[in-house]
Amino acid sequence: MTYALILAFIYYNSWMLMNGLGYEPCGCFGIFEKIFLGELSTLDSMYIDIGLLVLALTVFFSYPGKFFNLRLWFMKAE
């Protein structure tokens, strides 16, 4: 589900850039954008989304064990 949401953000940002609408501040992160990052354009936001996708795929492919296991790690039988 997380991957689909990140891909939707990337698709929307790329659509905005293709239509020439993505060079103004997007306000994607609300007040945190002004506190920590300054003002982000749609292109900057897309870079962050691509970075999040890379991190999510890294976790997915390097998780030790079964990723979709219903039993939590602290409930494993010994």
N, C-alpha and C positions, 0 to 999 in steps of 0.2 A: 504494500500500500504506500509506503514511504517513497518507493522508487517511482510509482505512478505520479505522485504529487510533485516530486522534483522534476520529472520529465514534463509535466504540464506547465510548470513555471518556466522551464527552459523554452518550451514551444511558444508560450505567450510572449516571452521576452524577445525571441527571435522574430516573431511575427511583428511586434512593435518596431523592431529595428528595420525590417524589410519595408515597412510602410512609412519610414521616416519619422516615427513618433517617439523614439527612444532616447533622445539626447537631452531631455530635461530631467530634473530630479524626480524619481518615481515615488518616494515616500513609502517604500516597501517595508521598512523596519520601524516605522513610526518615530517615536521620540528617541529611541535608541540610535537611530541613524544620525541624529544631530549630536547626541552626546558622545558617541564612540567613533563614528566613522566620517563625519562630515555629511555632505550630500552625495548620494549615489545616483548615477544615471542608470538607465535600463541596461546598458552594456556592462556596467560594474556589477549590477545585480545578477546578470546572467553568469558572470565569472564566478560569483559566490555560489550560485546554484550548481554550476559544473563541478566546483570543488566539493560541494556537499554530496553530489552524485558519486564522485570518485571515492570519497570516504565511506559512503554507504556500501558501495560495491566491494571495497577493501574489507569491511567488516563481514559482508556476506560470504566472500570467498576464503577468508582466513579464519573463520570461526571454528574453534576446535570442538568437533563433535557434530551432532545433528542440530542444525539451526532451528528447525521447526518442531523441536521436541516439546511436548506439552508439560513434561516434568521439569520444574525449575532446577537450577544448578544446586541450590541448597537443600533440595528434597531428594537428592539422588540416594539410592540404596547403597549401602556399604557392603 
